[in-house]
Amino acid sequence: MATSKPKTVAFLGPAASYSHQVTKSAFPEPEWELKATTTIRDVFDVVQAGDATYGVVPFENSTHGTVTFTLDCLADRSDTYTDIAVCSEIYLDVHHFLLGKIDPQASSSSSEPHATSEIQERPSKPLTSLAHIQRIYSHPQAFGQSGLFLQKYLKGVELIDVSSTSKAAALAAADETGTSAAIAGEIAASLVDGLDILARNVEDRDDNTTRFFVIYRKGEEQQLPPLTTTRSGEEEGKYKSLVSFTVAHRTPGALADVLDCFKKLALNLTSINSLPSLIEPFQYLFFVEFEVGGIPGADVDADERLRNLEEMVRGVPAERWRFLGSWKDMSSKSPRM
Ligand SMILES: O=C(O)C(=O)Cc1ccccc1
């Protein structure tokens, strides 16, 4: 079958978001055409519609936890994304900056040079006075990862959630009063005109890391995305899979019975999440991510383990069981930067 479609990858934009940074590193241009969307849901829509071969979405952060917008789309409680699955993961070290305009009233003595010591003090000190800042824009994840800094230096200042950190940077730059700031990445500071760096590394922890998923449409001829380089250079393959399901709401031990299937098949769990099922109040849809060992689709043992799991959970039973993909474990790896 001839494929005339351009190789497009959708990501949460605008340019200079963390999603853009990670997408560029894994899907270099001009080989890949990158398509910025306004929301995470748009990424799912574009991939489901077949208008992009892949989509890149943030899934979880080491400091602040699951990105609920992404989990909500994966939950797909209205059966809109029935063809979407995860085929890859990418880890990104995330260091946030406070960007805005330096207060022209601030005396120059208040602007301390930034000490680049090896062990950074947390929360890090602002580079200049922040007394003029009245509002801060950012993605809710970035606010959640920078709580110590905000609490110490910007207590009581209005925090405004927006769709991405790069959108936040654009909004702060557009405020001519100079009283708005954004929490965004260093790349936003250089790509968005008219912003000064007011503070560096405002994240609560130095090891702040976000894991992104690469999604695709099942059944499409899948050209695997380019492999990311490894921190240690090794290419040994452990694979992970993700499933979602509900269990009988009023049966004691129903969730334990499903989890017991993973135990019996020696499938090590790597994450568990839940969201309201929207079937009835306080019933939950569960997401279980687990190690499968070899390459699903190419390794007989891995395929058999997945088949056995599917069979076993049917007898327990798990309801609304959905297989959301398998991919190579990149937890010790980073994208090309
Ligand atoms: O808003 C962005 O830049 C994103 O790509 C989402 C996000 C926000 C905070 C940390 C990592 C990803």
The ligand as an ORCA input file, in Angstrom:
! r2SCAN-3c Opt
* xyz 0 1
  O       3.302     23.241     28.829
  C       4.256     22.636     28.278
  O       5.308     23.181     27.925
  C       4.113     21.180     28.087
  O       4.648     20.626     27.174
  C       3.402     20.441     29.197
  C       4.347     20.363     30.342
  C       4.257     21.274     31.389
  C       5.178     21.190     32.445
  C       6.165     20.215     32.414
  C       6.259     19.334     31.355
  C       5.334     19.392     30.310
*
